[in-house]
Amino acid sequence: MARRVSTTRKLAVTAAAWIIGFLIFFPILWMIVTSFKTELDAFSTPPKFLFFDWTLENYTVVQERSDYLRHAMNSIVLSVGSTLVGLLVGIPAAWAMAFAPTKRTRDTLLWMLSTKMMPPVGVLVPIYLLFRDGGLLDSRAGLIFILFMANLPIIIWMLYTYFKEIPKDILEASRMDGATTAKEVIFVLAPMAVPGIASTILLNVILAWNEAFWTLNLTTVDAAPLTMFIASYSSPEGLFWAKLSAASTLAIAPILVLGWFSQKQLVRGLTFGAVK
């Protein structure tokens, strides 16, 4: 009887997981399907899901109207660049807070995390003026800096959590063998925290790739990433849902594929240290 109850519970949990997963994925599926519709079918009532005239016209128009590869390259440069700069700052900061804490360490961590709760629009004007006066508007360097600063609290918090799970005795042993602080971080700490560092990289690449607020307000043409590529299909004449869906599908496709193939590493990193 107990085994039957356990089996029923597992089936119920599995079914619930599939239903929740489908509900989460359905908007993406609907967007992809809409990208193959004509504009007339995209606005049809009731909505057409599978039974309509499938077409690649929207993708052709999107490619002719916009330089997708240039926007995609900007997204890659901004995501990878801001993440690498974040790691260069975040790893030493997390090491110091994990292995050389002070009375203010916890307060500092909480303060950094609290900055993520502030609406970005609250500091848009001063940031815009600083970028304008510094010649950073519509530049990759400026966007890498702002994305790095926006995601730095998350980088430090994640790395700090992973580093705290590493026994201090191992680091003390490396010091006794004559390792400097730099060698300790590079050759001892970093290899032991590979799952945590990998998940931090993946998460921050995704966050930088999907960032829209700063890219829409601080770029126009030269450094415009795929978020600007999507926004360009909103015009005073109205929204062209089919073309907008095609542009959105092209924009999310690279990061969706990356997330799909790296999901095991991401889950492993996010649960690193959860069970001792």
Secondary structure, 3 states (H helix, E strand, C coil): CHHHHHHHHHHHHHHHHHHHHHHHHHHHHHHHHHCCCCHHHHCCCCCCCCCCCCCCHHHHHHHHHCCHHHHHHHHHHHHHHHHHHHHHHHHHHHHHHHHCCCCCHHHHHHHHHHHHHCCHHHHHHHHHHHHHHCCCCCCHHHHHHHHHHHHHHHHHHHHHHHHHCCCHHHHHHHHHCCCCHHHHHHHHHHHHCHHHHHHHHHHHHHHHHHCCHHHHHHCCCCCCCHHHHHHCCEECCEECHHHHHHHHHHHHHHHHHHHHHCHHHHHHHHCCCCCC
